[in-house]
Amino acid sequence: MSSLSILRYPDPRLNQVSRPVAVFDERLKTLVNDMAAAMYDAPGIGLAAPQVDVHEQSIVLDISEARNSLQVFINPEIITASAEKAPYDEGCLSVPGIYETVERPARVKVRAQDINGRHFEINAEGLLAVCIQHEIDHLKGFMFVDYLSPLKRSRIKNRMLKEEREQKRGKNKTSGKKR
């Protein structure tokens, strides 16, 4: 079980821009391992460091059915994106239970570093391309709900706030606190 908590929309910390990772050390390896544990526990297929209130350019992904193909991208950047767009129903661990269709480039080429600081490039399409773009958005302080209409965003925000209030009320009742 992970020691990290995933921030929920509309927490303003989700809108902070992440800084590049400069030091590839044990602290970074621990962060990546903890992020992977949080992602798997949630369960999800991608997680960006800002979602756990660490504002560094680090993401973890695992789109495999067996959940045994962890991919780590440090300081990722999209270097090319196809003109062709593809719609995909996206969800987010920071917006649990909400899925909306977002159009993104169908294919991307990404440059990043691995956990040891070695540079690599990857061509991605389909679900992998969607996940990479979604998580890179988090690093820029942007979320998939930002692609939606103001009305949809408002409804989602109100739903998340209502769920948060209900959770707090439930905790207060179980802890015996009086209101």
BAPAZA-544616 format. One record per residue (C-alpha): x negated, y negated, z; residue number from 1; residue in one letter. Coordinates in pm, 1 decimal. Layout:
<sites>
+----------+----------+----------+-----+---------+
|       px |       py |       pz | num | residuo |
+----------+----------+----------+-----+---------+
|        X |        Y |        Z | NUM |       a |
...
+----------+----------+----------+-----+---------+
</sites>
This chain:
<sites>
+----------+----------+----------+-----+---------+
|       px |       py |       pz | num | residuo |
+----------+----------+----------+-----+---------+
|      0.0 |      0.0 |      0.0 |   1 |       m |
|   -123.0 |   -346.0 |    -89.1 |   2 |       s |
|   -204.5 |   -617.2 |    160.6 |   3 |       s |
|   -100.3 |   -881.8 |    -93.9 |   4 |       l |
|    245.8 |  -1036.8 |   -114.3 |   5 |       s |
|    387.9 |  -1137.8 |   -450.9 |   6 |       i |
|    517.2 |  -1495.3 |   -466.2 |   7 |       l |
|    874.8 |  -1536.5 |   -585.9 |   8 |       r |
|   1007.2 |  -1792.4 |   -829.2 |   9 |       y |
|   1061.5 |  -2088.6 |   -777.7 |  10 |       p |
|    765.7 |  -2106.0 |   -538.0 |  11 |       d |
|    566.7 |  -2412.1 |   -656.9 |  12 |       p |
|    236.7 |  -2226.6 |   -610.3 |  13 |       r |
|    329.3 |  -2028.7 |   -923.1 |  14 |       l |
|    287.9 |  -2350.3 |  -1124.2 |  15 |       n |
|    -75.4 |  -2410.0 |  -1025.1 |  16 |       q |
|   -334.1 |  -2374.0 |  -1299.5 |  17 |       v |
|   -602.2 |  -2113.3 |  -1224.4 |  18 |       s |
|   -972.9 |  -2181.8 |  -1238.6 |  19 |       r |
|  -1218.7 |  -1955.9 |  -1422.1 |  20 |       p |
|  -1393.7 |  -1685.2 |  -1223.7 |  21 |       v |
|  -1762.8 |  -1773.5 |  -1190.6 |  22 |       a |
|  -1886.4 |  -1509.1 |   -946.0 |  23 |       v |
|  -1847.9 |  -1136.7 |  -1016.1 |  24 |       f |
|  -1899.0 |   -985.5 |   -673.1 |  25 |       d |
|  -1742.8 |   -748.8 |   -420.3 |  26 |       e |
|  -1479.0 |  -1008.2 |   -329.1 |  27 |       r |
|  -1356.7 |  -1007.5 |   -690.1 |  28 |       l |
|  -1356.4 |   -626.2 |   -700.5 |  29 |       k |
|  -1152.7 |   -618.0 |   -379.1 |  30 |       t |
|   -908.4 |   -873.8 |   -520.6 |  31 |       l |
|   -862.0 |   -673.0 |   -840.7 |  32 |       v |
|   -811.4 |   -348.6 |   -644.8 |  33 |       n |
|   -558.6 |   -518.5 |   -415.3 |  34 |       d |
|   -379.3 |   -671.3 |   -714.8 |  35 |       m |
|   -357.8 |   -329.3 |   -881.5 |  36 |       a |
|   -215.5 |   -179.4 |   -561.9 |  37 |       a |
|     43.5 |   -459.8 |   -537.2 |  38 |       a |
|    138.2 |   -413.5 |   -903.4 |  39 |       m |
|    179.3 |    -36.5 |   -867.8 |  40 |       y |
|    369.5 |    -71.7 |   -536.1 |  41 |       d |
|    615.3 |   -325.4 |   -680.6 |  42 |       a |
|    637.1 |   -133.7 |   -930.7 |  43 |       p |
|    526.3 |   -336.3 |  -1230.5 |  44 |       g |
|    308.5 |   -321.3 |  -1539.5 |  45 |       i |
|    119.3 |   -648.7 |  -1501.1 |  46 |       g |
|     13.4 |   -894.4 |  -1234.6 |  47 |       l |
|   -180.1 |  -1220.7 |  -1243.7 |  48 |       a |
|   -379.5 |  -1353.2 |   -948.7 |  49 |       a |
|   -160.7 |  -1666.3 |   -909.4 |  50 |       p |
|    132.8 |  -1436.6 |   -831.6 |  51 |       q |
|    -50.0 |  -1336.4 |   -512.0 |  52 |       v |
|   -152.8 |  -1697.6 |   -438.8 |  53 |       d |
|   -508.2 |  -1663.0 |   -569.2 |  54 |       v |
|   -563.1 |  -1924.2 |   -836.9 |  55 |       h |
|   -839.1 |  -1756.7 |  -1034.7 |  56 |       e |
|   -821.3 |  -1627.4 |  -1391.5 |  57 |       q |
|   -773.5 |  -1257.0 |  -1319.0 |  58 |       s |
|   -504.6 |  -1020.1 |  -1445.6 |  59 |       i |
|   -437.4 |   -648.3 |  -1416.5 |  60 |       v |
|   -220.0 |   -442.3 |  -1650.8 |  61 |       l |
|   -113.7 |    -82.1 |  -1684.9 |  62 |       d |
|    146.6 |     -9.3 |  -1951.2 |  63 |       i |
|     83.3 |    366.9 |  -1951.7 |  64 |       s |
|    366.2 |    605.6 |  -1866.1 |  65 |       e |
|    137.8 |    794.5 |  -1627.0 |  66 |       a |
|     29.1 |    469.4 |  -1456.3 |  67 |       r |
|   -334.2 |    571.6 |  -1483.2 |  68 |       n |
|   -478.3 |    326.7 |  -1738.6 |  69 |       s |
|   -555.5 |     10.6 |  -1545.7 |  70 |       l |
|   -688.3 |   -274.3 |  -1758.5 |  71 |       q |
|   -860.2 |   -575.0 |  -1602.5 |  72 |       v |
|   -901.6 |   -910.4 |  -1776.6 |  73 |       f |
|  -1113.3 |  -1178.6 |  -1611.8 |  74 |       i |
|  -1110.8 |  -1527.1 |  -1770.9 |  75 |       n |
|   -892.3 |  -1406.8 |  -2060.5 |  76 |       p |
|   -821.4 |  -1627.9 |  -2357.6 |  77 |       e |
|   -621.7 |  -1570.3 |  -2671.9 |  78 |       i |
|   -850.5 |  -1638.3 |  -2965.6 |  79 |       i |
|   -603.3 |  -1557.5 |  -3243.4 |  80 |       t |
|   -228.1 |  -1501.2 |  -3250.4 |  81 |       a |
|    -16.0 |  -1382.8 |  -3540.3 |  82 |       s |
|    230.0 |  -1618.2 |  -3702.8 |  83 |       a |
|    480.1 |  -1333.9 |  -3687.4 |  84 |       e |
|    689.2 |  -1346.9 |  -3370.7 |  85 |       k |
|    853.5 |  -1055.8 |  -3191.9 |  86 |       a |
|   1135.1 |  -1070.0 |  -2934.5 |  87 |       p |
|   1095.0 |   -869.8 |  -2616.0 |  88 |       y |
|   1302.2 |   -839.3 |  -2298.8 |  89 |       d |
|   1064.0 |   -963.9 |  -2033.2 |  90 |       e |
|   1077.6 |   -930.5 |  -1659.2 |  91 |       g |
|    839.2 |  -1049.0 |  -1391.0 |  92 |       c |
|    740.3 |   -930.6 |  -1044.8 |  93 |       l |
|    785.8 |  -1290.9 |   -928.1 |  94 |       s |
|   1142.1 |  -1296.3 |  -1066.3 |  95 |       v |
|   1265.9 |   -951.0 |   -961.6 |  96 |       p |
|   1574.5 |   -811.6 |  -1129.4 |  97 |       g |
|   1582.5 |  -1072.0 |  -1407.4 |  98 |       i |
|   1519.0 |   -981.2 |  -1770.4 |  99 |       y |
|   1549.0 |  -1221.5 |  -2062.9 | 100 |       e |
|   1446.8 |  -1209.9 |  -2427.1 | 101 |       t |
|   1137.4 |  -1413.2 |  -2512.5 | 102 |       v |
|    976.5 |  -1446.1 |  -2855.0 | 103 |       e |
|    598.4 |  -1437.0 |  -2865.7 | 104 |       r |
|    334.3 |  -1371.5 |  -3130.3 | 105 |       p |
|    356.4 |  -1006.2 |  -3233.0 | 106 |       a |
|    -21.7 |   -958.1 |  -3227.4 | 107 |       r |
|   -304.4 |  -1127.7 |  -3041.2 | 108 |       v |
|   -679.9 |  -1103.0 |  -3018.5 | 109 |       k |
|   -806.8 |  -1165.0 |  -2666.9 | 110 |       v |
|  -1153.4 |  -1236.1 |  -2532.7 | 111 |       r |
|  -1215.9 |  -1167.7 |  -2163.9 | 112 |       a |
|  -1465.8 |  -1034.3 |  -1914.9 | 113 |       q |
|  -1455.0 |   -710.1 |  -1722.7 | 114 |       d |
|  -1497.3 |   -675.2 |  -1345.7 | 115 |       i |
|  -1877.0 |   -691.5 |  -1388.5 | 116 |       n |
|  -1871.8 |  -1003.3 |  -1605.4 | 117 |       g |
|  -1934.6 |   -829.8 |  -1938.2 | 118 |       r |
|  -1751.5 |   -992.6 |  -2230.7 | 119 |       h |
|  -1517.3 |   -791.4 |  -2451.3 | 120 |       f |
|  -1250.2 |   -848.6 |  -2712.8 | 121 |       e |
|   -929.2 |   -656.9 |  -2770.0 | 122 |       i |
|   -663.6 |   -659.5 |  -3040.4 | 123 |       n |
|   -317.3 |   -605.3 |  -2898.2 | 124 |       a |
|     31.8 |   -560.1 |  -3034.6 | 125 |       e |
|    366.6 |   -446.1 |  -2901.0 | 126 |       g |
|    408.7 |   -421.0 |  -2524.9 | 127 |       l |
|     38.6 |   -477.2 |  -2458.2 | 128 |       l |
|     43.1 |   -806.6 |  -2653.4 | 129 |       a |
|    354.7 |   -918.9 |  -2465.6 | 130 |       v |
|    202.8 |   -833.6 |  -2126.2 | 131 |       c |
|   -127.6 |  -1005.1 |  -2197.1 | 132 |       i |
|     46.6 |  -1323.7 |  -2312.6 | 133 |       q |
|    287.9 |  -1313.8 |  -2015.8 | 134 |       h |
|      4.8 |  -1279.8 |  -1762.4 | 135 |       e |
|   -215.2 |  -1542.0 |  -1931.6 | 136 |       i |
|     82.6 |  -1778.4 |  -1903.7 | 137 |       d |
|     70.6 |  -1726.5 |  -1524.8 | 138 |       h |
|   -292.9 |  -1839.8 |  -1525.6 | 139 |       l |
|   -178.4 |  -2163.3 |  -1688.6 | 140 |       k |
|     96.4 |  -2219.3 |  -1428.7 | 141 |       g |
|    364.7 |  -2115.2 |  -1675.3 | 142 |       f |
|    628.5 |  -1841.9 |  -1642.9 | 143 |       m |
|    853.9 |  -1657.1 |  -1885.3 | 144 |       f |
|   1155.3 |  -1845.7 |  -1746.6 | 145 |       v |
|    996.7 |  -2164.3 |  -1882.4 | 146 |       d |
|   1078.8 |  -2034.2 |  -2233.3 | 147 |       y |
|   1449.3 |  -2022.6 |  -2146.3 | 148 |       l |
|   1711.5 |  -2294.9 |  -2172.1 | 149 |       s |
|   1742.1 |  -2535.2 |  -1877.6 | 150 |       p |
|   2081.0 |  -2379.5 |  -1793.9 | 151 |       l |
|   1941.9 |  -2023.6 |  -1777.8 | 152 |       k |
|   1641.3 |  -2143.2 |  -1576.4 | 153 |       r |
|   1870.3 |  -2320.8 |  -1331.3 | 154 |       s |
|   2086.9 |  -2011.4 |  -1287.1 | 155 |       r |
|   1783.7 |  -1792.3 |  -1227.4 | 156 |       i |
|   1637.4 |  -2042.0 |   -979.6 | 157 |       k |
|   1967.3 |  -2058.7 |   -787.4 | 158 |       n |
|   1992.2 |  -1678.6 |   -781.4 | 159 |       r |
|   1636.7 |  -1643.1 |   -648.0 | 160 |       m |
|   1696.7 |  -1908.0 |   -379.7 | 161 |       l |
|   2023.8 |  -1740.3 |   -277.3 | 162 |       k |
|   1851.4 |  -1400.0 |   -247.8 | 163 |       e |
|   1576.4 |  -1558.8 |    -37.5 | 164 |       e |
|   1832.8 |  -1715.1 |    198.2 | 165 |       r |
|   2015.9 |  -1382.4 |    230.3 | 166 |       e |
|   1691.1 |  -1199.1 |    305.2 | 167 |       q |
|   1603.4 |  -1451.0 |    576.3 | 168 |       k |
|   1951.2 |  -1420.8 |    724.0 | 169 |       r |
|   1918.4 |  -1042.1 |    728.4 | 170 |       g |
|   1579.5 |  -1063.1 |    902.6 | 171 |       k |
|   1717.1 |  -1301.5 |   1162.6 | 172 |       n |
|   2008.0 |  -1066.0 |   1238.7 | 173 |       k |
|   1782.0 |   -762.0 |   1273.9 | 174 |       t |
|   1531.5 |   -945.6 |   1493.7 | 175 |       s |
|   1802.1 |  -1051.5 |   1738.3 | 176 |       g |
|   1750.4 |  -1423.8 |   1688.0 | 177 |       k |
|   2049.3 |  -1648.1 |   1742.1 | 178 |       k |
|   2137.0 |  -1918.9 |   1494.9 | 179 |       r |
+----------+----------+----------+-----+---------+
</sites>
